[in-house]
Amino acid sequence: MTIDEVLKVINDYNPEEIDRVKRAYELAEKAHRNQKRASGEPYIIHPVNVCMNLAELYADGDSLCAGLLHDVVEDTDCTLEMIEEEFGPSVAHLVDGVTKLSNLHYTSKDQASNANIRRLINSLNDDVRIIIIKLCDRLHNIRTLEFKAPEKRVRSAYETINIFAPLAYFLGMFRMKCEFEDVCLRYIDQESYDSIKKLEQDVFKDYDKCLDIATHDIKKTLSEHNIDFEYRPKILNVYQIYNKLNKGYKISDIHDLVNYKIMVNTEEECYLTLGLIHKLYTPMNYKFKDYIASPKTNMYKSLHTTVFGPDNRLLQFQIKTKRMDEVNTYGLTAYWRQLREDGKEKMQTELINNYPFFNVLRELNQAVEDDADFIDKVKQEIFTNNIYVYTLSGEIVELPYGSTVIDFAYKIHTEVGNRLSKAFINGKEVKLSRVLNNKDRVMVLQSEKAKPKESWLNHVTTLNAKRKIREYLKNK
């Protein structure tokens, strides 16, 4: 990768930034001139690749410059003051955000690592671009893991799967999340990775006839109804298949193993296309999901339906608009493509207002002092297998696996938890200690006479619920 290749990509969408990006490259090249990567290549190769990763997301000028300069303060004599003087306070702020805290402040590498990860996660409160730059940095690093010592490869791979892949997912950056997972699985379990890659090839061969017939049918039907569309068949990524197999699934049990994406122009056409597909192929009714009416918590929107498709194959269709597909692929960074000038402001506003995990992170940060405990809580309450339940009005509430009715009540509001008296799940009254399942519809009743009990602490999972219960008991 050369800077000229990067500049060519930038020139296609933001030519006004070319001169400033060139100056950032010149400073980075000079600062890193005598440094080498573990591969033996000049160090400047790394920031250039980070900048390319950002350019492919249509990043703004400040982010592009920061991507080139992200290591200069940490690894060279260049200072933040020099960067601010040359490129302005915004670029200096972004570089500072991705610069690691010095290990001198900590007694172990683990302590330093935990502090840096916490600092990075908390940068969401300030400027989401800091995490996006760090994700692009990590993306190039995992692409070049083979040059690291074996123990460092495995450590980095686990950290990426446990921290950076979930962060990419929760920001809606599905393509990057999948690459993180698949590349890292190679270093964690090479044998399984190779086996599943071979399996993918075999599955696509088995589905050749099915996909050919489906393509013919879909083209004919949608054209007859004057629906302009794009399509692409896809198989689950390696890591997704790996997880399902480890949970005991057989390949024949994975209903969404092969999916067929259809992109149309409008939301109305999504539902019309769904009806036309159901006329062509018999649907599995219990495998239908409407993520347009009720988006996922990372703002993913699409209609999912699994049908008994051609050639006696199960086939999942994912129907969305072209704009939805862009957001589903690039997440928050899709606003860079839409709004070059105001993309940063729009991303930050969307994150705060519409991404539920943001407020959970903020609550955890306020409640947990120790860095290691904070990261454990983030993994437990946000990054693990969360469940999704519904209020009576159909609002989706995301909770950690193992959450109870009490957790649900405190998630809605502190007073709802403090006045919780009865609960109904799917229309049937249940104990307040009842553990919730995915897709449960939950109704809670309140009473002025009701109050939290100390025993509730044994029946809650979320830190928020525990904290609110303890606060009430302490102040009663």
C-alpha positions as CSV (number, residue, x, y, z in Angstrom):
1,M,0.0,0.0,0.0
2,T,1.4,3.4,-1.0
3,I,0.3,6.9,-0.1
4,D,-0.5,7.5,-3.8
5,E,-3.0,4.7,-3.7
6,V,-4.6,6.2,-0.6
7,L,-4.7,9.7,-2.2
8,K,-6.4,8.3,-5.3
9,V,-9.3,6.9,-3.1
10,I,-9.6,10.2,-1.1
11,N,-9.6,12.2,-4.3
12,D,-12.7,10.4,-5.6
13,Y,-14.8,11.6,-2.7
14,N,-13.0,14.5,-0.9
15,P,-10.4,16.1,-3.1
16,E,-10.3,19.3,-0.9
17,E,-8.4,17.3,1.7
18,I,-5.6,16.0,-0.5
19,D,-3.1,18.7,0.4
20,R,-3.6,18.4,4.2
21,V,-3.4,14.5,4.0
22,K,-0.1,14.9,2.1
23,R,1.3,17.1,4.8
24,A,0.2,14.6,7.5
25,Y,1.9,11.8,5.5
26,E,5.1,13.8,5.3
27,L,5.2,14.4,9.0
28,A,4.4,10.8,9.8
29,E,7.0,9.5,7.3
30,K,9.7,11.8,8.8
31,A,8.8,10.9,12.4
32,H,8.8,7.1,11.8
33,R,11.7,7.1,9.3
34,N,14.1,4.9,11.3
35,Q,11.4,2.5,12.6
36,K,10.5,-0.9,11.3
37,R,7.5,-3.1,11.6
38,A,7.8,-6.7,12.9
39,S,7.6,-7.7,9.2
40,G,10.8,-5.7,8.5
41,E,8.9,-3.2,6.5
42,P,9.3,0.6,7.1
43,Y,6.9,1.6,9.9
44,I,5.1,4.2,7.7
45,I,3.4,1.2,5.9
46,H,1.1,0.9,9.0
47,P,-0.3,4.4,9.2
48,V,-0.7,4.5,5.5
49,N,-2.8,1.3,5.7
50,V,-4.8,2.8,8.6
51,C,-5.5,5.8,6.5
52,M,-6.6,3.6,3.6
53,N,-9.0,1.8,5.9
54,L,-10.5,5.1,6.9
55,A,-10.6,6.4,3.3
56,E,-12.6,3.3,2.3
57,L,-15.2,4.4,4.9
58,Y,-15.2,7.9,3.3
59,A,-13.7,9.4,6.5
60,D,-13.5,13.2,7.0
61,G,-10.2,15.1,6.7
62,D,-9.5,15.3,10.4
63,S,-9.8,11.5,10.7
64,L,-7.6,10.8,7.7
65,C,-4.8,13.0,9.1
66,A,-5.2,11.5,12.6
67,G,-5.0,8.0,11.0
68,L,-1.6,8.9,9.5
69,L,-0.4,10.5,12.7
70,H,-2.0,8.1,15.3
71,D,1.3,6.6,16.5
72,V,3.7,9.6,16.3
73,V,3.1,10.9,19.9
74,E,3.4,7.4,21.4
75,D,6.4,6.3,19.4
76,T,8.4,9.4,18.3
77,D,9.5,12.8,19.5
78,C,6.5,14.5,17.8
79,T,4.1,16.2,20.3
80,L,0.4,16.9,20.4
81,E,1.3,20.6,20.4
82,M,3.2,20.2,17.1
83,I,0.2,18.4,15.6
84,E,-2.3,21.0,16.8
85,E,-0.2,23.8,15.5
86,E,0.1,22.2,12.0
87,F,-3.3,20.5,11.7
88,G,-5.6,22.1,14.2
89,P,-7.1,21.1,17.6
90,S,-9.5,18.5,16.2
91,V,-6.7,16.3,14.7
92,A,-4.7,16.7,17.8
93,H,-7.7,15.6,19.9
94,L,-8.2,12.5,17.8
95,V,-4.5,11.6,18.0
96,D,-4.6,12.0,21.7
97,G,-7.6,9.8,22.0
98,V,-5.9,6.8,20.3
99,T,-2.6,7.3,22.0
100,K,-2.0,4.7,24.7
101,L,-1.4,5.7,28.3
102,S,2.2,5.1,29.3
103,N,3.0,1.8,30.9
104,L,5.0,3.7,33.5
105,H,1.8,4.5,35.3
106,Y,0.9,0.9,36.0
107,T,2.5,-2.1,37.7
108,S,1.7,-4.6,35.0
109,K,0.9,-4.9,31.3
110,D,-2.6,-6.1,32.1
111,Q,-3.3,-3.1,34.2
112,A,-2.1,-0.8,31.4
113,S,-4.1,-2.7,28.8
114,N,-7.3,-2.5,30.9
115,A,-6.8,1.2,31.5
116,N,-6.3,1.8,27.8
117,I,-9.3,-0.2,26.7
118,R,-11.5,1.6,29.2
119,R,-10.2,4.9,28.0
120,L,-10.9,3.9,24.4
121,I,-14.4,2.8,25.2
122,N,-15.2,5.9,27.1
123,S,-14.1,8.0,24.1
124,L,-17.6,7.2,22.8
125,N,-18.8,9.9,25.1
126,D,-16.7,12.5,23.4
127,D,-16.1,11.6,19.7
128,V,-17.0,8.3,18.1
129,R,-14.3,8.9,15.5
130,I,-11.6,8.0,18.0
131,I,-12.9,4.4,18.2
132,I,-13.4,4.3,14.4
133,I,-9.7,5.2,13.9
134,K,-8.7,2.6,16.5
135,L,-10.8,0.0,14.8
136,C,-9.1,0.8,11.5
137,D,-5.7,0.6,13.3
138,R,-6.6,-2.8,14.7
139,L,-7.8,-4.0,11.3
140,H,-4.4,-3.6,9.8
141,N,-2.7,-5.1,12.8
142,I,-4.8,-8.3,12.7
143,R,-4.2,-8.5,8.9
144,T,-0.4,-8.7,9.7
145,L,-0.5,-10.9,12.8
146,E,1.6,-13.6,11.1
147,F,4.7,-11.4,11.8
148,K,4.1,-11.4,15.6
149,A,5.4,-14.0,18.0
150,P,3.0,-16.9,18.5
151,E,1.9,-15.9,22.0
152,K,1.3,-12.3,20.9
153,R,-0.8,-13.5,18.0
154,V,-3.1,-15.5,20.2
155,R,-3.4,-12.7,22.8
156,S,-4.1,-10.1,20.2
157,A,-6.6,-12.4,18.5
158,Y,-8.6,-13.0,21.7
159,E,-8.6,-9.3,22.6
160,T,-9.9,-8.5,19.1
161,I,-12.7,-11.0,19.3
162,N,-13.6,-10.1,22.8
163,I,-13.4,-6.3,22.6
164,F,-12.9,-4.9,19.1
165,A,-15.3,-7.2,17.1
166,P,-18.2,-6.4,19.5
167,L,-17.4,-2.7,19.3
168,A,-17.6,-2.9,15.6
169,Y,-20.9,-4.8,15.8
170,F,-22.4,-2.3,18.2
171,L,-21.5,0.6,15.9
172,G,-23.1,-1.3,13.1
173,M,-19.9,-2.0,11.2
174,F,-20.8,-5.5,10.3
175,R,-18.2,-6.0,7.5
176,M,-15.4,-5.1,9.8
177,K,-16.8,-7.2,12.6
178,C,-16.8,-10.3,10.4
179,E,-13.2,-9.7,9.2
180,F,-12.1,-9.3,12.8
181,E,-13.7,-12.6,13.8
182,D,-12.6,-14.7,10.8
183,V,-9.0,-13.6,10.7
184,C,-8.6,-14.0,14.5
185,L,-10.2,-17.5,14.4
186,R,-7.3,-18.6,12.2
187,Y,-4.9,-17.9,15.1
188,I,-7.1,-19.3,17.8
189,D,-8.2,-22.5,16.2
190,Q,-6.5,-23.0,12.8
191,E,-7.9,-26.5,12.3
192,S,-11.5,-25.4,12.8
193,Y,-11.0,-22.4,10.6
194,D,-9.6,-24.5,7.7
195,S,-12.4,-27.1,8.1
196,I,-15.2,-24.5,8.0
197,K,-13.6,-22.7,5.0
198,K,-13.7,-26.0,3.1
199,L,-17.3,-26.5,4.4
200,E,-18.3,-23.1,3.0
201,Q,-17.0,-24.0,-0.4
202,D,-19.0,-27.3,-0.3
203,V,-22.1,-25.6,0.8
204,F,-22.0,-23.0,-2.0
205,K,-21.5,-25.9,-4.5
206,D,-24.5,-27.7,-3.0
207,Y,-26.6,-24.5,-3.3
208,D,-25.6,-23.7,-6.9
209,K,-28.9,-25.0,-8.4
210,C,-31.0,-23.5,-5.6
211,L,-29.4,-20.0,-6.1
212,D,-29.6,-20.2,-9.9
213,I,-33.3,-21.0,-9.8
214,A,-34.0,-18.4,-7.1
215,T,-32.1,-15.7,-9.1
216,H,-34.2,-16.5,-12.2
217,D,-37.5,-16.5,-10.2
218,I,-36.7,-13.2,-8.3
219,K,-35.6,-11.4,-11.5
220,K,-38.7,-12.4,-13.3
221,T,-41.1,-11.6,-10.5
222,L,-39.7,-8.3,-9.4
223,S,-39.3,-7.1,-13.0
224,E,-42.9,-7.9,-13.7
225,H,-43.8,-5.6,-10.8
226,N,-41.4,-2.9,-11.9
227,I,-39.2,-3.1,-8.8
228,D,-35.7,-2.0,-9.3
229,F,-33.4,-4.1,-7.2
230,E,-29.9,-5.4,-6.6
231,Y,-29.1,-8.8,-5.1
232,R,-26.2,-10.9,-3.8
233,P,-26.2,-14.4,-2.2
234,K,-24.0,-14.8,0.9
235,I,-23.0,-17.5,3.4
236,L,-22.6,-16.9,7.1
237,N,-19.0,-15.9,7.9
238,V,-16.6,-18.6,9.3
239,Y,-16.8,-17.4,12.9
240,Q,-20.7,-17.4,12.9
241,I,-20.7,-21.0,11.6
242,Y,-18.0,-22.0,14.2
243,N,-20.1,-20.6,17.1
244,K,-23.3,-22.4,15.9
245,L,-21.4,-25.7,15.5
246,N,-19.9,-25.3,19.0
247,K,-23.5,-24.9,20.3
248,G,-24.4,-28.3,19.0
249,Y,-26.1,-27.3,15.7
250,K,-25.7,-29.5,12.7
251,I,-25.2,-27.8,9.3
252,S,-28.6,-28.9,8.3
253,D,-30.1,-27.1,11.3
254,I,-28.7,-23.7,10.4
255,H,-31.6,-22.1,8.6
256,D,-29.7,-18.9,7.7
257,L,-26.6,-20.7,6.5
258,V,-27.1,-19.3,3.0
259,N,-28.9,-16.0,2.7
260,Y,-30.0,-14.1,-0.3
261,K,-29.9,-10.3,0.0
262,I,-32.3,-8.2,-2.0
263,M,-31.9,-4.4,-2.0
264,V,-34.7,-2.2,-3.3
265,N,-35.4,1.5,-3.4
266,T,-38.1,2.1,-0.8
267,E,-39.4,0.7,2.5
268,E,-42.8,0.0,0.8
269,E,-41.0,-2.1,-1.9
270,C,-39.4,-4.2,0.9
271,Y,-42.8,-5.4,2.1
272,L,-44.1,-5.8,-1.5
273,T,-41.0,-7.9,-2.3
274,L,-41.6,-10.0,0.9
275,G,-45.1,-10.8,-0.3
276,L,-43.9,-11.8,-3.7
277,I,-41.3,-14.1,-2.3
278,H,-43.9,-15.8,-0.1
279,K,-46.0,-16.3,-3.2
280,L,-43.0,-18.0,-4.9
281,Y,-41.9,-20.1,-1.9
282,T,-43.5,-21.4,1.3
283,P,-42.2,-19.5,4.3
284,M,-41.2,-21.0,7.7
285,N,-43.5,-18.7,9.6
286,Y,-41.6,-18.9,12.9
287,K,-38.4,-17.8,11.1
288,F,-39.8,-14.4,10.0
289,K,-38.3,-11.2,11.6
290,D,-39.2,-7.6,10.8
291,Y,-36.1,-5.6,11.7
292,I,-37.5,-2.6,9.8
293,A,-40.4,-2.0,12.1
294,S,-38.2,-3.0,15.1
295,P,-34.5,-2.4,14.3
296,K,-31.8,-4.2,16.1
297,T,-30.0,-2.2,18.8
298,N,-27.2,-1.3,16.4
299,M,-29.8,0.1,14.0
300,Y,-29.7,-2.9,11.7
301,K,-32.8,-2.8,9.5
302,S,-34.0,-5.6,7.2
303,L,-36.8,-8.1,6.7
304,H,-35.7,-11.7,7.2
305,T,-37.7,-14.7,6.0
306,T,-36.6,-18.3,5.7
307,V,-38.4,-20.3,3.0
308,F,-38.5,-23.8,1.6
309,G,-36.6,-22.7,-1.5
310,P,-35.7,-24.3,-4.9
311,D,-34.0,-27.7,-5.0
312,N,-35.5,-28.6,-1.6
313,R,-33.1,-26.2,0.2
314,L,-33.8,-23.8,3.1
315,L,-33.0,-20.3,2.0
316,Q,-33.1,-17.1,4.0
317,F,-34.0,-13.9,2.2
318,Q,-32.9,-10.5,3.6
319,I,-34.9,-7.7,2.1
320,K,-33.8,-4.1,2.7
321,T,-33.4,-0.7,0.9
322,K,-30.1,0.2,-0.6
323,R,-29.7,2.8,2.1
324,M,-30.4,0.2,4.8
325,D,-27.8,-2.1,3.3
326,E,-25.2,0.7,3.4
327,V,-25.9,1.3,7.1
328,N,-26.0,-2.4,7.9
329,T,-22.5,-2.7,6.3
330,Y,-20.8,0.4,7.5
331,G,-22.8,1.3,10.6
332,L,-22.5,4.9,11.9
333,T,-19.7,5.6,9.4
334,A,-22.4,5.5,6.6
335,Y,-23.1,9.1,7.6
336,W,-19.7,10.0,6.2
337,R,-21.0,8.8,2.8
338,Q,-24.2,10.8,3.2
339,L,-23.1,14.0,4.9
340,R,-19.5,14.7,4.3
341,E,-19.5,18.1,6.2
342,D,-21.8,17.1,9.1
343,G,-21.1,13.4,9.3
344,K,-19.3,13.6,12.6
345,E,-22.1,15.5,14.3
346,K,-24.7,13.2,12.9
347,M,-22.8,10.1,14.1
348,Q,-22.4,11.4,17.6
349,T,-26.1,12.4,17.8
350,E,-27.3,9.1,16.5
351,L,-25.0,7.2,18.9
352,I,-26.4,9.1,22.0
353,N,-30.0,9.0,21.0
354,N,-30.6,5.7,19.2
355,Y,-27.9,3.2,20.3
356,P,-29.0,1.6,23.6
357,F,-25.6,0.2,24.5
358,F,-24.3,3.8,24.8
359,N,-26.2,4.5,28.0
360,V,-25.4,1.2,29.5
361,L,-21.7,1.9,29.0
362,R,-22.1,5.3,30.6
363,E,-23.9,3.7,33.6
364,L,-21.2,1.1,34.0
365,N,-18.4,3.7,33.8
366,Q,-20.0,5.7,36.6
367,A,-20.7,2.6,38.8
368,V,-17.4,0.6,38.5
369,E,-14.1,2.0,39.6
370,D,-11.6,-0.8,38.8
371,D,-10.6,-1.0,35.2
372,A,-10.6,-4.8,35.0
373,D,-14.0,-5.0,36.7
374,F,-15.3,-2.4,34.2
375,I,-14.2,-4.5,31.2
376,D,-15.6,-7.7,32.7
377,K,-19.0,-5.9,33.2
378,V,-18.9,-4.6,29.7
379,K,-18.3,-8.1,28.4
380,Q,-21.0,-9.5,30.6
381,E,-23.7,-6.9,30.1
382,I,-23.1,-5.7,26.6
383,F,-20.7,-7.9,24.5
384,T,-22.1,-11.4,25.4
385,N,-25.3,-13.2,24.2
386,N,-27.9,-10.5,25.1
387,I,-31.6,-11.2,25.0
388,Y,-34.2,-9.0,23.4
389,V,-37.7,-8.7,25.1
390,Y,-40.7,-6.6,24.3
391,T,-42.8,-4.1,26.3
392,L,-46.6,-4.2,25.7
393,S,-46.2,-1.4,23.2
394,G,-43.7,-3.4,21.2
395,E,-40.5,-1.5,22.2
396,I,-37.4,-3.7,22.3
397,V,-35.5,-3.9,25.5
398,E,-32.0,-5.4,25.4
399,L,-30.7,-7.2,28.5
400,P,-27.8,-9.5,29.4
401,Y,-28.5,-13.3,29.3
402,G,-29.9,-14.4,32.6
403,S,-31.7,-11.2,33.4
404,T,-35.0,-11.4,35.4
405,V,-38.2,-9.4,35.5
406,I,-36.5,-7.2,38.2
407,D,-33.7,-6.4,35.8
408,F,-36.3,-5.5,33.2
409,A,-38.2,-3.2,35.5
410,Y,-35.0,-1.2,36.5
411,K,-34.0,-1.0,32.9
412,I,-37.3,0.8,32.2
413,H,-36.9,3.2,35.1
414,T,-35.7,3.3,38.7
415,E,-39.3,4.0,40.0
416,V,-40.7,1.1,38.0
417,G,-38.2,-1.1,39.8
418,N,-38.8,0.4,43.2
419,R,-42.6,0.0,42.9
420,L,-42.6,-3.4,41.1
421,S,-45.4,-5.6,42.5
422,K,-46.5,-8.0,39.7
423,A,-45.3,-9.2,36.4
424,F,-46.8,-11.0,33.4
425,I,-44.8,-12.7,30.6
426,N,-46.6,-13.5,27.4
427,G,-49.9,-12.8,29.2
428,K,-49.2,-15.2,32.1
429,E,-48.4,-14.0,35.7
430,V,-44.9,-15.0,36.8
431,K,-42.7,-14.6,39.8
432,L,-40.6,-11.4,39.9
433,S,-37.5,-13.6,40.0
434,R,-38.4,-15.3,36.7
435,V,-35.5,-15.4,34.2
436,L,-36.5,-13.8,30.8
437,N,-36.1,-15.5,27.5
438,N,-35.5,-14.0,24.1
439,K,-38.7,-12.5,22.5
440,D,-40.7,-12.6,25.8
441,R,-43.4,-9.9,26.0
442,V,-43.2,-8.4,29.5
443,M,-45.7,-6.4,31.4
444,V,-45.0,-5.1,35.0
445,L,-47.4,-3.6,37.4
446,Q,-46.5,-1.1,40.1
447,S,-47.9,-0.4,43.6
448,E,-47.4,2.4,46.0
449,K,-47.0,-0.2,48.8
450,A,-44.4,-2.3,46.9
451,K,-40.7,-1.8,47.7
452,P,-37.4,-3.5,46.9
453,K,-36.4,-6.4,49.1
454,E,-32.8,-7.5,50.0
455,S,-33.6,-10.9,48.5
456,W,-33.9,-9.3,45.1
457,L,-30.2,-8.9,45.0
458,N,-30.0,-12.7,44.6
459,H,-32.3,-12.5,41.5
460,V,-30.7,-9.7,39.4
461,T,-27.9,-9.8,36.8
462,T,-27.4,-6.2,35.8
463,L,-25.2,-3.8,37.7
464,N,-27.8,-1.1,37.3
465,A,-30.5,-3.1,39.1
466,K,-28.1,-4.1,42.0
467,R,-27.0,-0.5,42.4
468,K,-30.6,0.8,42.5
469,I,-31.8,-1.8,45.0
470,R,-28.8,-1.2,47.3
471,E,-29.4,2.6,47.1
472,Y,-33.1,2.2,48.1
473,L,-32.3,-0.2,51.0
474,K,-29.6,2.1,52.3
475,N,-31.8,5.2,52.2
476,K,-35.1,3.7,53.4
